[in-house]
Amino acid sequence: MLFLKKSLHVGTVLPEGTMFARAEAPKSNHFSVPLESKYLATILSHFKIPDDSMKAKQVADTLRSCGEQGKKKEPHMCFSSREAMARFATRALGVSRTRAAITRIHGHETPNSMYVVEHITQVSNNVVPCRPMDFPYEVFYCHRPKEVQSLTVQIKGLKDSMPYVTATVICHMNTSGWDKQYFQLLGGERGEPICHYMPHNYIMFY
């Protein structure tokens, strides 16, 4: 889902097999503990997750990411409540009210789907993206990145020209501190803007 910003324009063909749908965690949460690593055993026991399973590792990784409050300069936090998530975004953006943008899928996706960019609209440079984490119930990781630009991209089918996706895109405008593997993968130069599409179960506040 990563690409160089300079490659995004009307007529850009997305790689074959690009899909915006993602599996969603159950939204209902009748069990709640702080999202901290010291509660890992309690969570695994409650949801009957084997200690040595891949799912247990994913839950541990999520708790670790959510607990690293002091390791990043940008505001960030995890939430199991969408209302709390919206309140955090309002504070982090310094506004009285936020709007939410999500990627919307209008057609039916298949692994053979071929898309082409039809229209691009700039949205905001002041955003809080929230991504779902691997967890037994819905948990989002939200942060307030610096030097970004968000866009809405209308995507249609390459063969039938039917509208298929209204995609939210975030571009990181200063990538000078990124690992060199990204530039090797994309064929770009260190520091140049890199963007990514947000799957349909991500939320961006602006």
C-alpha positions as CSV (number, residue, x, y, z in Angstrom):
1,M,0.0,0.0,0.0
2,L,3.1,2.3,0.0
3,F,4.0,4.4,-3.0
4,L,6.0,7.5,-3.9
5,K,3.8,10.7,-4.0
6,K,5.2,11.7,-7.3
7,S,3.7,8.5,-8.8
8,L,0.1,9.5,-7.7
9,H,-1.8,11.2,-10.5
10,V,-5.0,10.7,-12.5
11,G,-4.5,7.6,-14.6
12,T,-2.2,5.8,-12.2
13,V,-2.9,2.1,-12.3
14,L,-2.6,0.3,-8.9
15,P,-0.8,-3.0,-8.7
16,E,-2.9,-6.0,-9.5
17,G,-4.4,-7.6,-6.4
18,T,-4.6,-4.3,-4.4
19,M,-7.4,-4.8,-1.9
20,F,-8.8,-2.2,0.6
21,A,-10.9,-4.6,2.7
22,R,-9.5,-5.9,6.0
23,A,-10.9,-8.3,8.6
24,E,-12.5,-6.5,11.5
25,A,-12.3,-7.4,15.2
26,P,-15.6,-7.8,17.1
27,K,-16.7,-4.3,18.2
28,S,-18.5,-5.4,21.4
29,N,-16.4,-5.3,24.5
30,H,-17.9,-6.5,27.8
31,F,-14.4,-7.0,29.2
32,S,-12.1,-4.1,29.9
33,V,-8.7,-3.8,31.5
34,P,-6.0,-1.1,30.9
35,L,-4.1,-1.7,27.7
36,E,-0.9,-2.5,29.6
37,S,1.5,-5.4,29.3
38,K,1.1,-6.4,33.0
39,Y,-2.5,-7.5,32.1
40,L,-1.5,-9.8,29.3
41,A,-2.1,-13.0,31.3
42,T,-5.5,-11.8,32.4
43,I,-6.5,-11.0,28.8
44,L,-5.2,-14.3,27.4
45,S,-7.0,-16.3,30.2
46,H,-10.3,-14.4,29.7
47,F,-10.4,-15.0,25.9
48,K,-8.9,-18.5,26.2
49,I,-5.9,-17.7,24.0
50,P,-3.1,-20.2,24.4
51,D,0.1,-18.6,25.8
52,D,2.3,-19.9,23.0
53,S,0.1,-19.1,20.1
54,M,0.5,-16.5,17.3
55,K,-2.6,-14.7,18.6
56,A,-1.0,-14.4,22.1
57,K,2.1,-12.8,20.5
58,Q,-0.1,-10.4,18.6
59,V,-1.9,-9.4,21.8
60,A,1.4,-8.9,23.6
61,D,2.8,-6.8,20.7
62,T,-0.4,-4.6,20.8
63,L,-0.1,-4.1,24.6
64,R,3.6,-3.2,24.1
65,S,2.9,-0.6,21.4
66,C,0.0,0.9,23.4
67,G,2.2,1.1,26.5
68,E,5.1,3.0,24.9
69,Q,3.8,6.4,25.8
70,G,7.1,8.1,26.4
71,K,9.1,6.8,23.4
72,K,7.6,9.0,20.7
73,K,7.5,12.7,20.5
74,E,4.2,12.8,18.7
75,P,0.9,12.5,20.7
76,H,-0.3,8.9,20.6
77,M,-2.6,6.5,22.5
78,C,-4.7,3.4,22.2
79,F,-8.4,3.2,22.6
80,S,-11.2,0.6,22.8
81,S,-13.8,3.4,22.7
82,R,-14.5,5.3,19.5
83,E,-15.9,8.2,21.6
84,A,-12.6,8.4,23.5
85,M,-10.7,8.2,20.2
86,A,-12.6,11.2,18.8
87,R,-11.9,13.2,22.0
88,F,-8.2,12.5,21.7
89,A,-8.2,13.6,18.1
90,T,-9.9,16.8,19.0
91,R,-7.3,17.6,21.7
92,A,-4.3,16.5,19.5
93,L,-5.5,18.6,16.6
94,G,-6.3,21.7,18.7
95,V,-9.7,22.1,17.3
96,S,-13.2,22.3,18.7
97,R,-14.7,19.7,16.4
98,T,-13.2,17.0,14.2
99,R,-14.4,15.2,11.1
100,A,-13.7,11.5,10.3
101,A,-12.7,10.1,7.0
102,I,-12.6,6.4,6.0
103,T,-11.9,4.5,2.8
104,R,-15.2,3.4,1.3
105,I,-15.5,0.4,-1.0
106,H,-18.4,0.8,-3.5
107,G,-18.0,-2.4,-5.5
108,H,-16.9,-5.9,-5.0
109,E,-13.2,-6.6,-4.5
110,T,-11.4,-9.7,-5.8
111,P,-7.7,-10.7,-5.7
112,N,-7.7,-9.9,-9.5
113,S,-9.2,-6.4,-9.1
114,M,-7.5,-3.8,-11.2
115,Y,-7.9,-0.1,-10.3
116,V,-7.0,3.2,-11.9
117,V,-7.0,6.6,-10.2
118,E,-9.8,8.9,-11.4
119,H,-9.7,12.0,-9.2
120,I,-7.5,13.4,-6.4
121,T,-8.6,15.9,-3.7
122,Q,-6.4,17.4,-1.0
123,V,-8.0,17.1,2.5
124,S,-5.8,18.4,5.3
125,N,-2.3,18.7,6.7
126,N,-3.5,18.4,10.3
127,V,-4.7,14.8,10.9
128,V,-4.9,12.0,13.4
129,P,-4.9,8.6,11.8
130,C,-6.1,5.6,13.8
131,R,-5.4,2.0,12.9
132,P,-6.9,-1.2,14.3
133,M,-4.7,-3.4,16.3
134,D,-4.5,-7.2,16.7
135,F,-6.7,-7.8,19.8
136,P,-9.7,-9.9,20.9
137,Y,-11.9,-6.8,20.6
138,E,-11.7,-3.5,18.8
139,V,-8.6,-1.5,19.8
140,F,-7.3,1.4,17.8
141,Y,-3.8,3.0,17.9
142,C,-4.1,6.8,17.2
143,H,-1.3,9.3,16.7
144,R,-0.7,12.8,15.5
145,P,2.1,12.7,12.9
146,K,4.0,15.8,11.7
147,E,4.7,16.9,8.2
148,V,1.9,14.9,6.5
149,Q,-0.7,15.6,3.8
150,S,-3.9,13.7,3.5
151,L,-5.8,13.2,0.3
152,T,-9.0,11.6,-1.0
153,V,-8.5,9.5,-4.1
154,Q,-11.4,8.3,-6.3
155,I,-10.6,4.9,-7.8
156,K,-12.4,3.1,-10.6
157,G,-12.2,-0.2,-12.3
158,L,-9.5,-0.3,-15.0
159,K,-11.6,-2.5,-17.3
160,D,-15.2,-1.4,-16.6
161,S,-14.7,2.2,-15.4
162,M,-17.1,1.6,-12.5
163,P,-16.5,3.5,-9.3
164,Y,-15.1,1.1,-6.8
165,V,-13.2,2.9,-4.0
166,T,-13.1,6.3,-2.3
167,A,-9.7,6.0,-0.7
168,T,-8.1,8.0,2.1
169,V,-4.4,8.5,1.5
170,I,-1.8,9.9,3.9
171,C,1.5,11.2,2.5
172,H,4.6,11.6,4.8
173,M,6.3,14.7,3.3
174,N,9.7,14.3,5.1
175,T,11.1,10.8,5.1
176,S,14.7,11.7,5.7
177,G,14.7,9.5,8.9
178,W,13.1,6.5,7.3
179,D,14.9,3.2,6.8
180,K,16.7,2.8,3.4
181,Q,14.7,-0.3,2.6
182,Y,11.6,1.8,1.8
183,F,13.5,3.7,-0.9
184,Q,15.1,0.6,-2.3
185,L,11.6,-1.0,-2.5
186,L,9.9,2.0,-4.1
187,G,12.9,3.2,-6.2
188,G,12.9,6.6,-4.5
189,E,15.4,9.0,-2.9
190,R,15.7,9.4,0.9
191,G,13.6,12.3,2.1
192,E,11.1,12.4,-0.8
193,P,7.3,12.1,0.1
194,I,6.0,8.6,0.5
195,C,2.2,7.9,0.7
196,H,0.0,5.0,1.7
197,Y,-3.6,4.1,1.2
198,M,-5.7,3.5,4.4
199,P,-7.7,0.2,4.4
200,H,-11.4,0.6,5.0
201,N,-11.2,-0.2,8.7
202,Y,-8.8,2.7,9.5
203,I,-10.1,6.0,10.6
204,M,-8.6,9.5,10.0
205,F,-9.7,12.5,12.0
206,Y,-9.0,16.0,10.6
